[in-house]
């Protein structure tokens, strides 16, 4: 395993676990609280990206863009979902353009996943 793999893998798996747990909790909160659409959207983002982070962590040695894609997806999801959660409970944004910044970061992460095909496999 590469040095970056020893650092990135545990972080990606930690983020996946936190996002998965948060996604389930946010889904429950959205279903029990009035006007939980922001919580529901945050839940969806967390639950969509948690398994992606697990897959990227599992493929670090074979997938050249996996480390950067995972970091971008994790940070973007935390920022996007965090802003929605903050808006739900406080009525204001985490900071101006926080959700769009998180969304753009996630989109860049997914682009990195797609570019992994062009970049090819890591050398064995």
N, C-alpha and C positions, 0 to 999 in steps of 0.2 A: 504494500500500500504506500502511496506517495505521502510526503509530509503534508501536503494540502488536504489529502484524504483523511488523515488522522485528525485534523482540525475541523474540517468542514462536515464530515459525516455525523459526529455527535451533535453538532449545532443544527444540522438539517433535521435529524431525528427528534431533537428536543423541540424545535419549532413545529414539526409535524404533530407531535403529541399535544403541545399547547394549543395549536390551531384546531385539532380534532376535538379536544375536550371543550374548548371555547365554542366551537360550532354546535355541539350537542347542547350545551348549556344555553346558548343564545337561541337555538330553535325552541327549547322549552320555554324560555322567557318570552319569546315572541308569541307563542301560542297562549300564554296565560295572562299577558299584559295587554291592555287596550292599546291600539295603534302601535303594534309591534313591527311595522314594515321595515324600519331601519334595522332592528335586531334580526329580522328574518333575512334581510339582504346581507348583513354581516355574517350570519350563520352560513349562508350559502357560499360565500367566498372562502370562509374558513374550511368548510367541509369539502369544497372542490380542490383546494390547494394542499391540504394535509396529505392525501395519498400521493399527490405529485411529488411532494418533498421526500416521501419514503422511497418512491421509485428512483428519484434522482440520487438519493443517498446510496441506494443499492447499486447504482450504475456508475459511480465515480471513476472506477478504473477503466471502464469501457467507453464512456461517453465524454468526449473532450469538453463540451460546453456545460456539462452537468454542474460543476461547482458554481459558476457564475449564474446559471439559470436558477439554481436552488436558492442562492442568496437573494437574487432579485425577486423571485416569487415569494420568499419568506418575508422580506422587508416590505414589499408592496402590499401583501395581504395584511400584515400587522398594521400598517399605516392606514389602509383603506377601511378595514373592519374597525380599527380603533377610532377613526374619525366618526364612523356611523354610530358606534356605541357612545362616544362622547356627545354627539349631537342629540341622541335619544335622551340621555339623562341630563344634559346641561343646556340644550337648546341652541348651542353655538358650535362652530367648527373647532376642532382641535387646534388648528391654525389655518390661515387662509390657504385655500387650494389643497388641503391635506388629502381629501379623498381623490381628487383628480391626480395628484402626485403619486398616490399609492396605486391607482389604476394604471397610470402610465408605466410605473415600475413593474407591475405585474405583466403588462403587455410586452415590455422589453424582455422580461424573463421568459415568456412564452416564445418570443422571437429567438432568444438564445437556444431554447429547446429545438426549435425548427432548424436553426443554423447548425445544430449539432450534426445533422445529416450531411451538410456540405463540408463541415470541418473534418468529418471522418472519425474513425475509431482511434482510441489511444493505442500507442505501440505496446505490445505485450511485454 
